[in-house]
Amino acid sequence: MNTSEFVEVMSEVVGLPIPAEYRESVVTNVERIQTVAQSVLEFPLPEEIEAAPVFEP
């Protein structure tokens, strides 16, 4: 599934219609988010690190 199809499907899933004049910008932003997220997901973490069960700032 390409990004444009993903945006279309997800807008239906969450019930948030995207007007045609904004669709291209939404797709572009989702592609940017994917790029940033990929670099975060690829960041190596040491094996001894455990996820916190509750976030407390």
mmCIF entry with sequence, helices, sheets and N, C-alpha, C, O atoms, coordinates in Angstrom:
data_MODEL
# 
_entry.id   MODEL 
# 
_entity.id                         1 
_entity.type                       polymer 
_entity.pdbx_number_of_molecules   1 
# 
_entity_poly.entity_id                      1 
_entity_poly.type                           'polypeptide(L)' 
_entity_poly.nstd_linkage                   no 
_entity_poly.nstd_monomer                   no 
_entity_poly.pdbx_seq_one_letter_code       MNTSEFVEVMSEVVGLPIPAEYRESVVTNVERIQTVAQSVLEFPLPEEIEAAPVFEP 
_entity_poly.pdbx_seq_one_letter_code_can   MNTSEFVEVMSEVVGLPIPAEYRESVVTNVERIQTVAQSVLEFPLPEEIEAAPVFEP 
_entity_poly.pdbx_strand_id                 A 
# 
loop_
_entity_poly_seq.entity_id 
_entity_poly_seq.num 
_entity_poly_seq.mon_id 
_entity_poly_seq.hetero 
1 1  MET n 
1 2  ASN n 
1 3  THR n 
1 4  SER n 
1 5  GLU n 
1 6  PHE n 
1 7  VAL n 
1 8  GLU n 
1 9  VAL n 
1 10 MET n 
1 11 SER n 
1 12 GLU n 
1 13 VAL n 
1 14 VAL n 
1 15 GLY n 
1 16 LEU n 
1 17 PRO n 
1 18 ILE n 
1 19 PRO n 
1 20 ALA n 
1 21 GLU n 
1 22 TYR n 
1 23 ARG n 
1 24 GLU n 
1 25 SER n 
1 26 VAL n 
1 27 VAL n 
1 28 THR n 
1 29 ASN n 
1 30 VAL n 
1 31 GLU n 
1 32 ARG n 
1 33 ILE n 
1 34 GLN n 
1 35 THR n 
1 36 VAL n 
1 37 ALA n 
1 38 GLN n 
1 39 SER n 
1 40 VAL n 
1 41 LEU n 
1 42 GLU n 
1 43 PHE n 
1 44 PRO n 
1 45 LEU n 
1 46 PRO n 
1 47 GLU n 
1 48 GLU n 
1 49 ILE n 
1 50 GLU n 
1 51 ALA n 
1 52 ALA n 
1 53 PRO n 
1 54 VAL n 
1 55 PHE n 
1 56 GLU n 
1 57 PRO n 
# 
_struct_asym.id          A 
_struct_asym.entity_id   1 
# 
loop_
_struct_conf.conf_type_id 
_struct_conf.id 
_struct_conf.pdbx_PDB_helix_id 
_struct_conf.beg_label_comp_id 
_struct_conf.beg_label_asym_id 
_struct_conf.beg_label_seq_id 
_struct_conf.pdbx_beg_PDB_ins_code 
_struct_conf.end_label_comp_id 
_struct_conf.end_label_asym_id 
_struct_conf.end_label_seq_id 
_struct_conf.pdbx_end_PDB_ins_code 
_struct_conf.beg_auth_comp_id 
_struct_conf.beg_auth_asym_id 
_struct_conf.beg_auth_seq_id 
_struct_conf.end_auth_comp_id 
_struct_conf.end_auth_asym_id 
_struct_conf.end_auth_seq_id 
_struct_conf.pdbx_PDB_helix_class 
_struct_conf.details 
_struct_conf.pdbx_PDB_helix_length 
HELX_P HELX_P1 AA1 THR A 3  ? VAL A 14 ? THR A 3  VAL A 14 1 ? 12 
HELX_P HELX_P2 AA2 ALA A 20 ? LEU A 41 ? ALA A 20 LEU A 41 1 ? 22 
# 
_struct_conf_type.id          HELX_P 
_struct_conf_type.criteria    ? 
_struct_conf_type.reference   ? 
# 
loop_
_atom_site.group_PDB 
_atom_site.id 
_atom_site.type_symbol 
_atom_site.label_atom_id 
_atom_site.label_alt_id 
_atom_site.label_comp_id 
_atom_site.label_asym_id 
_atom_site.label_entity_id 
_atom_site.label_seq_id 
_atom_site.pdbx_PDB_ins_code 
_atom_site.Cartn_x 
_atom_site.Cartn_y 
_atom_site.Cartn_z 
_atom_site.occupancy 
_atom_site.B_iso_or_equiv 
_atom_site.pdbx_formal_charge 
_atom_site.auth_seq_id 
_atom_site.auth_comp_id 
_atom_site.auth_asym_id 
_atom_site.auth_atom_id 
_atom_site.pdbx_PDB_model_num 
ATOM 1   N N  . MET A 1 1  ? 0.852   -1.169 0.000  1.00 0.00 ? 1  MET A N  1 
ATOM 2   C CA . MET A 1 1  ? 0.000   0.000  0.000  1.00 0.00 ? 1  MET A CA 1 
ATOM 3   C C  . MET A 1 1  ? 0.902   1.238  0.000  1.00 0.00 ? 1  MET A C  1 
ATOM 4   O O  . MET A 1 1  ? 1.814   1.348  0.819  1.00 0.00 ? 1  MET A O  1 
ATOM 5   N N  . ASN A 1 2  ? 0.645   2.150  -0.908 1.00 0.00 ? 2  ASN A N  1 
ATOM 6   C CA . ASN A 1 2  ? 1.443   3.378  -0.925 1.00 0.00 ? 2  ASN A CA 1 
ATOM 7   C C  . ASN A 1 2  ? 0.878   4.390  0.074  1.00 0.00 ? 2  ASN A C  1 
ATOM 8   O O  . ASN A 1 2  ? -0.191  4.178  0.647  1.00 0.00 ? 2  ASN A O  1 
ATOM 9   N N  . THR A 1 3  ? 1.591   5.468  0.271  1.00 0.00 ? 3  THR A N  1 
ATOM 10  C CA . THR A 1 3  ? 1.217   6.451  1.298  1.00 0.00 ? 3  THR A CA 1 
ATOM 11  C C  . THR A 1 3  ? -0.140  7.080  1.016  1.00 0.00 ? 3  THR A C  1 
ATOM 12  O O  . THR A 1 3  ? -0.925  7.301  1.939  1.00 0.00 ? 3  THR A O  1 
ATOM 13  N N  . SER A 1 4  ? -0.420  7.366  -0.235 1.00 0.00 ? 4  SER A N  1 
ATOM 14  C CA . SER A 1 4  ? -1.703  7.971  -0.581 1.00 0.00 ? 4  SER A CA 1 
ATOM 15  C C  . SER A 1 4  ? -2.864  7.038  -0.224 1.00 0.00 ? 4  SER A C  1 
ATOM 16  O O  . SER A 1 4  ? -3.882  7.477  0.311  1.00 0.00 ? 4  SER A O  1 
ATOM 17  N N  . GLU A 1 5  ? -2.702  5.765  -0.523 1.00 0.00 ? 5  GLU A N  1 
ATOM 18  C CA . GLU A 1 5  ? -3.735  4.781  -0.172 1.00 0.00 ? 5  GLU A CA 1 
ATOM 19  C C  . GLU A 1 5  ? -3.865  4.660  1.344  1.00 0.00 ? 5  GLU A C  1 
ATOM 20  O O  . GLU A 1 5  ? -4.972  4.565  1.873  1.00 0.00 ? 5  GLU A O  1 
ATOM 21  N N  . PHE A 1 6  ? -2.726  4.665  2.039  1.00 0.00 ? 6  PHE A N  1 
ATOM 22  C CA . PHE A 1 6  ? -2.736  4.590  3.495  1.00 0.00 ? 6  PHE A CA 1 
ATOM 23  C C  . PHE A 1 6  ? -3.518  5.749  4.100  1.00 0.00 ? 6  PHE A C  1 
ATOM 24  O O  . PHE A 1 6  ? -4.345  5.548  4.990  1.00 0.00 ? 6  PHE A O  1 
ATOM 25  N N  . VAL A 1 7  ? -3.257  6.960  3.618  1.00 0.00 ? 7  VAL A N  1 
ATOM 26  C CA . VAL A 1 7  ? -3.954  8.147  4.126  1.00 0.00 ? 7  VAL A CA 1 
ATOM 27  C C  . VAL A 1 7  ? -5.454  8.023  3.874  1.00 0.00 ? 7  VAL A C  1 
ATOM 28  O O  . VAL A 1 7  ? -6.258  8.353  4.746  1.00 0.00 ? 7  VAL A O  1 
ATOM 29  N N  . GLU A 1 8  ? -5.831  7.556  2.704  1.00 0.00 ? 8  GLU A N  1 
ATOM 30  C CA . GLU A 1 8  ? -7.245  7.409  2.377  1.00 0.00 ? 8  GLU A CA 1 
ATOM 31  C C  . GLU A 1 8  ? -7.919  6.396  3.305  1.00 0.00 ? 8  GLU A C  1 
ATOM 32  O O  . GLU A 1 8  ? -8.989  6.664  3.852  1.00 0.00 ? 8  GLU A O  1 
ATOM 33  N N  . VAL A 1 9  ? -7.291  5.240  3.477  1.00 0.00 ? 9  VAL A N  1 
ATOM 34  C CA . VAL A 1 9  ? -7.866  4.196  4.329  1.00 0.00 ? 9  VAL A CA 1 
ATOM 35  C C  . VAL A 1 9  ? -7.946  4.662  5.776  1.00 0.00 ? 9  VAL A C  1 
ATOM 36  O O  . VAL A 1 9  ? -8.975  4.483  6.429  1.00 0.00 ? 9  VAL A O  1 
ATOM 37  N N  . MET A 1 10 ? -6.874  5.256  6.283  1.00 0.00 ? 10 MET A N  1 
ATOM 38  C CA . MET A 1 10 ? -6.862  5.672  7.677  1.00 0.00 ? 10 MET A CA 1 
ATOM 39  C C  . MET A 1 10 ? -7.835  6.812  7.941  1.00 0.00 ? 10 MET A C  1 
ATOM 40  O O  . MET A 1 10 ? -8.400  6.895  9.032  1.00 0.00 ? 10 MET A O  1 
ATOM 41  N N  . SER A 1 11 ? -8.040  7.686  6.973  1.00 0.00 ? 11 SER A N  1 
ATOM 42  C CA . SER A 1 11 ? -9.025  8.761  7.182  1.00 0.00 ? 11 SER A CA 1 
ATOM 43  C C  . SER A 1 11 ? -10.423 8.163  7.339  1.00 0.00 ? 11 SER A C  1 
ATOM 44  O O  . SER A 1 11 ? -11.243 8.680  8.098  1.00 0.00 ? 11 SER A O  1 
ATOM 45  N N  . GLU A 1 12 ? -10.688 7.075  6.621  1.00 0.00 ? 12 GLU A N  1 
ATOM 46  C CA . GLU A 1 12 ? -11.974 6.391  6.765  1.00 0.00 ? 12 GLU A CA 1 
ATOM 47  C C  . GLU A 1 12 ? -12.059 5.668  8.108  1.00 0.00 ? 12 GLU A C  1 
ATOM 48  O O  . GLU A 1 12 ? -13.097 5.695  8.769  1.00 0.00 ? 12 GLU A O  1 
ATOM 49  N N  . VAL A 1 13 ? -10.964 5.021  8.505  1.00 0.00 ? 13 VAL A N  1 
ATOM 50  C CA . VAL A 1 13 ? -10.946 4.262  9.758  1.00 0.00 ? 13 VAL A CA 1 
ATOM 51  C C  . VAL A 1 13 ? -11.228 5.169  10.955 1.00 0.00 ? 13 VAL A C  1 
ATOM 52  O O  . VAL A 1 13 ? -12.005 4.812  11.840 1.00 0.00 ? 13 VAL A O  1 
ATOM 53  N N  . VAL A 1 14 ? -10.596 6.336  10.979 1.00 0.00 ? 14 VAL A N  1 
ATOM 54  C CA . VAL A 1 14 ? -10.784 7.236  12.124 1.00 0.00 ? 14 VAL A CA 1 
ATOM 55  C C  . VAL A 1 14 ? -11.963 8.184  11.946 1.00 0.00 ? 14 VAL A C  1 
ATOM 56  O O  . VAL A 1 14 ? -12.288 8.953  12.851 1.00 0.00 ? 14 VAL A O  1 
ATOM 57  N N  . GLY A 1 15 ? -12.602 8.130  10.781 1.00 0.00 ? 15 GLY A N  1 
ATOM 58  C CA . GLY A 1 15 ? -13.775 8.974  10.547 1.00 0.00 ? 15 GLY A CA 1 
ATOM 59  C C  . GLY A 1 15 ? -13.442 10.434 10.375 1.00 0.00 ? 15 GLY A C  1 
ATOM 60  O O  . GLY A 1 15 ? -14.211 11.306 10.780 1.00 0.00 ? 15 GLY A O  1 
ATOM 61  N N  . LEU A 1 16 ? -12.289 10.707 9.770  1.00 0.00 ? 16 LEU A N  1 
ATOM 62  C CA . LEU A 1 16 ? -11.856 12.086 9.570  1.00 0.00 ? 16 LEU A CA 1 
ATOM 63  C C  . LEU A 1 16 ? -11.649 12.328 8.074  1.00 0.00 ? 16 LEU A C  1 
ATOM 64  O O  . LEU A 1 16 ? -10.566 12.075 7.546  1.00 0.00 ? 16 LEU A O  1 
ATOM 65  N N  . PRO A 1 17 ? -12.680 12.813 7.399  1.00 0.00 ? 17 PRO A N  1 
ATOM 66  C CA . PRO A 1 17 ? -12.545 13.048 5.959  1.00 0.00 ? 17 PRO A CA 1 
ATOM 67  C C  . PRO A 1 17 ? -11.520 14.151 5.671  1.00 0.00 ? 17 PRO A C  1 
ATOM 68  O O  . PRO A 1 17 ? -11.443 15.149 6.386  1.00 0.00 ? 17 PRO A O  1 
ATOM 69  N N  . ILE A 1 18 ? -10.746 13.949 4.620  1.00 0.00 ? 18 ILE A N  1 
ATOM 70  C CA . ILE A 1 18 ? -9.733  14.926 4.224  1.00 0.00 ? 18 ILE A CA 1 
ATOM 71  C C  . ILE A 1 18 ? -10.208 15.565 2.923  1.00 0.00 ? 18 ILE A C  1 
ATOM 72  O O  . ILE A 1 18 ? -10.327 14.878 1.909  1.00 0.00 ? 18 ILE A O  1 
ATOM 73  N N  . PRO A 1 19 ? -10.481 16.871 2.937  1.00 0.00 ? 19 PRO A N  1 
ATOM 74  C CA . PRO A 1 19 ? -10.910 17.545 1.709  1.00 0.00 ? 19 PRO A CA 1 
ATOM 75  C C  . PRO A 1 19 ? -9.843  17.404 0.614  1.00 0.00 ? 19 PRO A C  1 
ATOM 76  O O  . PRO A 1 19 ? -8.645  17.386 0.898  1.00 0.00 ? 19 PRO A O  1 
ATOM 77  N N  . ALA A 1 20 ? -10.289 17.309 -0.611 1.00 0.00 ? 20 ALA A N  1 
ATOM 78  C CA . ALA A 1 20 ? -9.398  17.086 -1.754 1.00 0.00 ? 20 ALA A CA 1 
ATOM 79  C C  . ALA A 1 20 ? -8.259  18.109 -1.819 1.00 0.00 ? 20 ALA A C  1 
ATOM 80  O O  . ALA A 1 20 ? -7.132  17.768 -2.179 1.00 0.00 ? 20 ALA A O  1 
ATOM 81  N N  . GLU A 1 21 ? -8.557  19.349 -1.472 1.00 0.00 ? 21 GLU A N  1 
ATOM 82  C CA . GLU A 1 21 ? -7.515  20.388 -1.583 1.00 0.00 ? 21 GLU A CA 1 
ATOM 83  C C  . GLU A 1 21 ? -6.394  20.216 -0.551 1.00 0.00 ? 21 GLU A C  1 
ATOM 84  O O  . GLU A 1 21 ? -5.332  20.823 -0.696 1.00 0.00 ? 21 GLU A O  1 
ATOM 85  N N  . TYR A 1 22 ? -6.612  19.402 0.485  1.00 0.00 ? 22 TYR A N  1 
ATOM 86  C CA . TYR A 1 22 ? -5.590  19.177 1.511  1.00 0.00 ? 22 TYR A CA 1 
ATOM 87  C C  . TYR A 1 22 ? -4.926  17.804 1.407  1.00 0.00 ? 22 TYR A C  1 
ATOM 88  O O  . TYR A 1 22 ? -3.907  17.560 2.053  1.00 0.00 ? 22 TYR A O  1 
ATOM 89  N N  . ARG A 1 23 ? -5.486  16.918 0.610  1.00 0.00 ? 23 ARG A N  1 
ATOM 90  C CA . ARG A 1 23 ? -5.009  15.529 0.552  1.00 0.00 ? 23 ARG A CA 1 
ATOM 91  C C  . ARG A 1 23 ? -3.525  15.440 0.204  1.00 0.00 ? 23 ARG A C  1 
ATOM 92  O O  . ARG A 1 23 ? -2.795  14.704 0.867  1.00 0.00 ? 23 ARG A O  1 
ATOM 93  N N  . GLU A 1 24 ? -3.061  16.153 -0.799 1.00 0.00 ? 24 GLU A N  1 
ATOM 94  C CA . GLU A 1 24 ? -1.654  16.087 -1.207 1.00 0.00 ? 24 GLU A CA 1 
ATOM 95  C C  . GLU A 1 24 ? -0.723  16.523 -0.073 1.00 0.00 ? 24 GLU A C  1 
ATOM 96  O O  . GLU A 1 24 ? 0.322   15.909 0.141  1.00 0.00 ? 24 GLU A O  1 
ATOM 97  N N  . SER A 1 25 ? -1.093  17.567 0.645  1.00 0.00 ? 25 SER A N  1 
ATOM 98  C CA . SER A 1 25 ? -0.275  18.031 1.767  1.00 0.00 ? 25 SER A CA 1 
ATOM 99  C C  . SER A 1 25 ? -0.262  17.021 2.904  1.00 0.00 ? 25 SER A C  1 
ATOM 100 O O  . SER A 1 25 ? 0.766   16.823 3.550  1.00 0.00 ? 25 SER A O  1 
ATOM 101 N N  . VAL A 1 26 ? -1.395  16.383 3.149  1.00 0.00 ? 26 VAL A N  1 
ATOM 102 C CA . VAL A 1 26 ? -1.463  15.357 4.194  1.00 0.00 ? 26 VAL A CA 1 
ATOM 103 C C  . VAL A 1 26 ? -0.559  14.187 3.827  1.00 0.00 ? 26 VAL A C  1 
ATOM 104 O O  . VAL A 1 26 ? 0.178   13.686 4.677  1.00 0.00 ? 26 VAL A O  1 
ATOM 105 N N  . VAL A 1 27 ? -0.607  13.752 2.582  1.00 0.00 ? 27 VAL A N  1 
ATOM 106 C CA . VAL A 1 27 ? 0.244   12.649 2.122  1.00 0.00 ? 27 VAL A CA 1 
ATOM 107 C C  . VAL A 1 27 ? 1.718   13.021 2.274  1.00 0.00 ? 27 VAL A C  1 
ATOM 108 O O  . VAL A 1 27 ? 2.518   12.207 2.734  1.00 0.00 ? 27 VAL A O  1 
ATOM 109 N N  . THR A 1 28 ? 2.076   14.231 1.896  1.00 0.00 ? 28 THR A N  1 
ATOM 110 C CA . THR A 1 28 ? 3.465   14.686 2.032  1.00 0.00 ? 28 THR A CA 1 
ATOM 111 C C  . THR A 1 28 ? 3.903   14.667 3.485  1.00 0.00 ? 28 THR A C  1 
ATOM 112 O O  . THR A 1 28 ? 5.014   14.234 3.789  1.00 0.00 ? 28 THR A O  1 
ATOM 113 N N  . ASN A 1 29 ? 3.048   15.128 4.386  1.00 0.00 ? 29 ASN A N  1 
ATOM 114 C CA . ASN A 1 29 ? 3.397   15.139 5.805  1.00 0.00 ? 29 ASN A CA 1 
ATOM 115 C C  . ASN A 1 29 ? 3.502   13.732 6.387  1.00 0.00 ? 29 ASN A C  1 
ATOM 116 O O  . ASN A 1 29 ? 4.368   13.476 7.224  1.00 0.00 ? 29 ASN A O  1 
ATOM 117 N N  . VAL A 1 30 ? 2.641   12.827 5.961  1.00 0.00 ? 30 VAL A N  1 
ATOM 118 C CA . VAL A 1 30 ? 2.738   11.440 6.429  1.00 0.00 ? 30 VAL A CA 1 
ATOM 119 C C  . VAL A 1 30 ? 4.050   10.824 5.949  1.00 0.00 ? 30 VAL A C  1 
ATOM 120 O O  . VAL A 1 30 ? 4.686   10.080 6.695  1.00 0.00 ? 30 VAL A O  1 
ATOM 121 N N  . GLU A 1 31 ? 4.464   11.119 4.723  1.00 0.00 ? 31 GLU A N  1 
ATOM 122 C CA . GLU A 1 31 ? 5.747   10.617 4.220  1.00 0.00 ? 31 GLU A CA 1 
ATOM 123 C C  . GLU A 1 31 ? 6.908   11.153 5.066  1.00 0.00 ? 31 GLU A C  1 
ATOM 124 O O  . GLU A 1 31 ? 7.854   10.421 5.356  1.00 0.00 ? 31 GLU A O  1 
ATOM 125 N N  . ARG A 1 32 ? 6.836   12.411 5.454  1.00 0.00 ? 32 ARG A N  1 
ATOM 126 C CA . ARG A 1 32 ? 7.878   12.993 6.320  1.00 0.00 ? 32 ARG A CA 1 
ATOM 127 C C  . ARG A 1 32 ? 7.894   12.310 7.684  1.00 0.00 ? 32 ARG A C  1 
ATOM 128 O O  . ARG A 1 32 ? 8.957   12.006 8.224  1.00 0.00 ? 32 ARG A O  1 
ATOM 129 N N  . ILE A 1 33 ? 6.711   12.074 8.230  1.00 0.00 ? 33 ILE A N  1 
ATOM 130 C CA . ILE A 1 33 ? 6.606   11.396 9.530  1.00 0.00 ? 33 ILE A CA 1 
ATOM 131 C C  . ILE A 1 33 ? 7.195   10.000 9.440  1.00 0.00 ? 33 ILE A C  1 
ATOM 132 O O  . ILE A 1 33 ? 7.887   9.559  10.358 1.00 0.00 ? 33 ILE A O  1 
ATOM 133 N N  . GLN A 1 34 ? 6.926   9.294  8.338  1.00 0.00 ? 34 GLN A N  1 
ATOM 134 C CA . GLN A 1 34 ? 7.472   7.948  8.143  1.00 0.00 ? 34 GLN A CA 1 
ATOM 135 C C  . GLN A 1 34 ? 8.993   7.977  8.122  1.00 0.00 ? 34 GLN A C  1 
ATOM 136 O O  . GLN A 1 34 ? 9.638   7.098  8.693  1.00 0.00 ? 34 GLN A O  1 
ATOM 137 N N  . THR A 1 35 ? 9.570   8.977  7.469  1.00 0.00 ? 35 THR A N  1 
ATOM 138 C CA . THR A 1 35 ? 11.024  9.099  7.397  1.00 0.00 ? 35 THR A CA 1 
ATOM 139 C C  . THR A 1 35 ? 11.625  9.311  8.783  1.00 0.00 ? 35 THR A C  1 
ATOM 140 O O  . THR A 1 35 ? 12.612  8.668  9.139  1.00 0.00 ? 35 THR A O  1 
ATOM 141 N N  . VAL A 1 36 ? 11.039  10.201 9.555  1.00 0.00 ? 36 VAL A N  1 
ATOM 142 C CA . VAL A 1 36 ? 11.532  10.463 10.911 1.00 0.00 ? 36 VAL A CA 1 
ATOM 143 C C  . VAL A 1 36 ? 11.351  9.234  11.792 1.00 0.00 ? 36 VAL A C  1 
ATOM 144 O O  . VAL A 1 36 ? 12.262  8.854  12.527 1.00 0.00 ? 36 VAL A O  1 
ATOM 145 N N  . ALA A 1 37 ? 10.188  8.619  11.720 1.00 0.00 ? 37 ALA A N  1 
ATOM 146 C CA . ALA A 1 37 ? 9.914   7.438  12.540 1.00 0.00 ? 37 ALA A CA 1 
ATOM 147 C C  . ALA A 1 37 ? 10.868  6.301  12.211 1.00 0.00 ? 37 ALA A C  1 
ATOM 148 O O  . ALA A 1 37 ? 11.308  5.587  13.112 1.00 0.00 ? 37 ALA A O  1 
ATOM 149 N N  . GLN A 1 38 ? 11.193  6.122  10.940 1.00 0.00 ? 38 GLN A N  1 
ATOM 150 C CA . GLN A 1 38 ? 12.100  5.049  10.546 1.00 0.00 ? 38 GLN A CA 1 
ATOM 151 C C  . GLN A 1 38 ? 13.469  5.232  11.191 1.00 0.00 ? 38 GLN A C  1 
ATOM 152 O O  . GLN A 1 38 ? 14.061  4.265  11.669 1.00 0.00 ? 38 GLN A O  1 
ATOM 153 N N  . SER A 1 39 ? 13.976  6.463  11.207 1.00 0.00 ? 39 SER A N  1 
ATOM 154 C CA . SER A 1 39 ? 15.288  6.691  11.829 1.00 0.00 ? 39 SER A CA 1 
ATOM 155 C C  . SER A 1 39 ? 15.237  6.433  13.334 1.00 0.00 ? 39 SER A C  1 
ATOM 156 O O  . SER A 1 39 ? 16.216  5.959  13.910 1.00 0.00 ? 39 SER A O  1 
ATOM 157 N N  . VAL A 1 40 ? 14.121  6.736  13.969 1.00 0.00 ? 40 VAL A N  1 
ATOM 158 C CA . VAL A 1 40 ? 13.976  6.465  15.404 1.00 0.00 ? 40 VAL A CA 1 
ATOM 159 C C  . VAL A 1 40 ? 13.905  4.961  15.650 1.00 0.00 ? 40 VAL A C  1 
ATOM 160 O O  . VAL A 1 40 ? 14.549  4.446  16.564 1.00 0.00 ? 40 VAL A O  1 
ATOM 161 N N  . LEU A 1 41 ? 13.124  4.265  14.836 1.00 0.00 ? 41 LEU A N  1 
ATOM 162 C CA . LEU A 1 41 ? 12.971  2.818  15.013 1.00 0.00 ? 41 LEU A CA 1 
ATOM 163 C C  . LEU A 1 41 ? 14.260  2.055  14.735 1.00 0.00 ? 41 LEU A C  1 
ATOM 164 O O  . LEU A 1 41 ? 14.471  0.978  15.293 1.00 0.00 ? 41 LEU A O  1 
ATOM 165 N N  . GLU A 1 42 ? 15.119  2.596  13.885 1.00 0.00 ? 42 GLU A N  1 
ATOM 166 C CA . GLU A 1 42 ? 16.380  1.927  13.551 1.00 0.00 ? 42 GLU A CA 1 
ATOM 167 C C  . GLU A 1 42 ? 17.492  2.216  14.557 1.00 0.00 ? 42 GLU A C  1 
ATOM 168 O O  . GLU A 1 42 ? 18.560  1.607  14.494 1.00 0.00 ? 42 GLU A O  1 
ATOM 169 N N  . PHE A 1 43 ? 17.247  3.142  15.486 1.00 0.00 ? 43 PHE A N  1 
ATOM 170 C CA . PHE A 1 43 ? 18.268  3.505  16.467 1.00 0.00 ? 43 PHE A CA 1 
ATOM 171 C C  . PHE A 1 43 ? 18.515  2.319  17.395 1.00 0.00 ? 43 PHE A C  1 
ATOM 172 O O  . PHE A 1 43 ? 17.590  1.832  18.046 1.00 0.00 ? 43 PHE A O  1 
ATOM 173 N N  . PRO A 1 44 ? 19.761  1.857  17.454 1.00 0.00 ? 44 PRO A N  1 
ATOM 174 C CA . PRO A 1 44 ? 20.039  0.681  18.285 1.00 0.00 ? 44 PRO A CA 1 
ATOM 175 C C  . PRO A 1 44 ? 19.994  1.011  19.782 1.00 0.00 ? 44 PRO A C  1 
ATOM 176 O O  . PRO A 1 44 ? 20.517  2.036  20.219 1.00 0.00 ? 44 PRO A O  1 
ATOM 177 N N  . LEU A 1 45 ? 19.372  0.141  20.543 1.00 0.00 ? 45 LEU A N  1 
ATOM 178 C CA . LEU A 1 45 ? 19.312  0.289  21.993 1.00 0.00 ? 45 LEU A CA 1 
ATOM 179 C C  . LEU A 1 45 ? 20.015  -0.902 22.629 1.00 0.00 ? 45 LEU A C  1 
ATOM 180 O O  . LEU A 1 45 ? 19.923  -2.022 22.127 1.00 0.00 ? 45 LEU A O  1 
ATOM 181 N N  . PRO A 1 46 ? 20.709  -0.665 23.721 1.00 0.00 ? 46 PRO A N  1 
ATOM 182 C CA . PRO A 1 46 ? 21.349  -1.786 24.418 1.00 0.00 ? 46 PRO A CA 1 
ATOM 183 C C  . PRO A 1 46 ? 20.305  -2.785 24.911 1.00 0.00 ? 46 PRO A C  1 
ATOM 184 O O  . PRO A 1 46 ? 19.178  -2.404 25.229 1.00 0.00 ? 46 PRO A O  1 
ATOM 185 N N  . GLU A 1 47 ? 20.676  -4.051 24.974 1.00 0.00 ? 47 GLU A N  1 
ATOM 186 C CA . GLU A 1 47 ? 19.757  -5.108 25.401 1.00 0.00 ? 47 GLU A CA 1 
ATOM 187 C C  . GLU A 1 47 ? 19.254  -4.911 26.825 1.00 0.00 ? 47 GLU A C  1 
ATOM 188 O O  . GLU A 1 47 ? 18.142  -5.329 27.149 1.00 0.00 ? 47 GLU A O  1 
ATOM 189 N N  . GLU A 1 48 ? 20.064  -4.274 27.691 1.00 0.00 ? 48 GLU A N  1 
ATOM 190 C CA . GLU A 1 48 ? 19.671  -4.145 29.098 1.00 0.00 ? 48 GLU A CA 1 
ATOM 191 C C  . GLU A 1 48 ? 18.621  -3.058 29.349 1.00 0.00 ? 48 GLU A C  1 
ATOM 192 O O  . GLU A 1 48 ? 18.129  -2.933 30.470 1.00 0.00 ? 48 GLU A O  1 
ATOM 193 N N  . ILE A 1 49 ? 18.276  -2.282 28.344 1.00 0.00 ? 49 ILE A N  1 
ATOM 194 C CA . ILE A 1 49 ? 17.263  -1.237 28.508 1.00 0.00 ? 49 ILE A CA 1 
ATOM 195 C C  . ILE A 1 49 ? 15.870  -1.868 28.458 1.00 0.00 ? 49 ILE A C  1 
ATOM 196 O O  . ILE A 1 49 ? 15.559  -2.656 27.565 1.00 0.00 ? 49 ILE A O  1 
ATOM 197 N N  . GLU A 1 50 ? 15.040  -1.502 29.438 1.00 0.00 ? 50 GLU A N  1 
ATOM 198 C CA . GLU A 1 50 ? 13.670  -1.999 29.496 1.00 0.00 ? 50 GLU A CA 1 
ATOM 199 C C  . GLU A 1 50 ? 12.697  -0.832 29.332 1.00 0.00 ? 50 GLU A C  1 
ATOM 200 O O  . GLU A 1 50 ? 12.958  0.286  29.778 1.00 0.00 ? 50 GLU A O  1 
ATOM 201 N N  . ALA A 1 51 ? 11.598  -1.116 28.697 1.00 0.00 ? 51 ALA A N  1 
ATOM 202 C CA . ALA A 1 51 ? 10.568  -0.082 28.527 1.00 0.00 ? 51 ALA A CA 1 
ATOM 203 C C  . ALA A 1 51 ? 9.905   0.173  29.874 1.00 0.00 ? 51 ALA A C  1 
ATOM 204 O O  . ALA A 1 51 ? 9.629   -0.763 30.624 1.00 0.00 ? 51 ALA A O  1 
ATOM 205 N N  . ALA A 1 52 ? 9.654   1.429  30.173 1.00 0.00 ? 52 ALA A N  1 
ATOM 206 C CA . ALA A 1 52 ? 8.956   1.782  31.406 1.00 0.00 ? 52 ALA A CA 1 
ATOM 207 C C  . ALA A 1 52 ? 7.480   1.440  31.256 1.00 0.00 ? 52 ALA A C  1 
ATOM 208 O O  . ALA A 1 52 ? 6.879   1.768  30.233 1.00 0.00 ? 52 ALA A O  1 
ATOM 209 N N  . PRO A 1 53 ? 6.879   0.785  32.257 1.00 0.00 ? 53 PRO A N  1 
ATOM 210 C CA . PRO A 1 53 ? 5.456   0.444  32.145 1.00 0.00 ? 53 PRO A CA 1 
ATOM 211 C C  . PRO A 1 53 ? 4.544   1.672  32.209 1.00 0.00 ? 53 PRO A C  1 
ATOM 212 O O  . PRO A 1 53 ? 3.438   1.661  31.670 1.00 0.00 ? 53 PRO A O  1 
ATOM 213 N N  . VAL A 1 54 ? 5.024   2.739  32.879 1.00 0.00 ? 54 VAL A N  1 
ATOM 214 C CA . VAL A 1 54 ? 4.249   3.963  33.012 1.00 0.00 ? 54 VAL A CA 1 
ATOM 215 C C  . VAL A 1 54 ? 5.201   5.136  32.822 1.00 0.00 ? 54 VAL A C  1 
ATOM 216 O O  . VAL A 1 54 ? 6.281   5.175  33.411 1.00 0.00 ? 54 VAL A O  1 
ATOM 217 N N  . PHE A 1 55 ? 4.782   6.106  31.981 1.00 0.00 ? 55 PHE A N  1 
ATOM 218 C CA . PHE A 1 55 ? 5.602   7.290  31.786 1.00 0.00 ? 55 PHE A CA 1 
ATOM 219 C C  . PHE A 1 55 ? 5.336   8.266  32.918 1.00 0.00 ? 55 PHE A C  1 
ATOM 220 O O  . PHE A 1 55 ? 4.193   8.649  33.166 1.00 0.00 ? 55 PHE A O  1 
ATOM 221 N N  . GLU A 1 56 ? 6.403   8.666  33.603 1.00 0.00 ? 56 GLU A N  1 
ATOM 222 C CA . GLU A 1 56 ? 6.296   9.673  34.655 1.00 0.00 ? 56 GLU A CA 1 
ATOM 223 C C  . GLU A 1 56 ? 7.353   10.745 34.402 1.00 0.00 ? 56 GLU A C  1 
ATOM 224 O O  . GLU A 1 56 ? 8.545   10.496 34.584 1.00 0.00 ? 56 GLU A O  1 
ATOM 225 N N  . PRO A 1 57 ? 6.923   11.936 33.985 1.00 0.00 ? 57 PRO A N  1 
ATOM 226 C CA . PRO A 1 57 ? 7.891   13.007 33.680 1.00 0.00 ? 57 PRO A CA 1 
ATOM 227 C C  . PRO A 1 57 ? 8.625   13.494 34.927 1.00 0.00 ? 57 PRO A C  1 
ATOM 228 O O  . PRO A 1 57 ? 9.467   14.387 34.838 1.00 0.00 ? 57 PRO A O  1 
# 
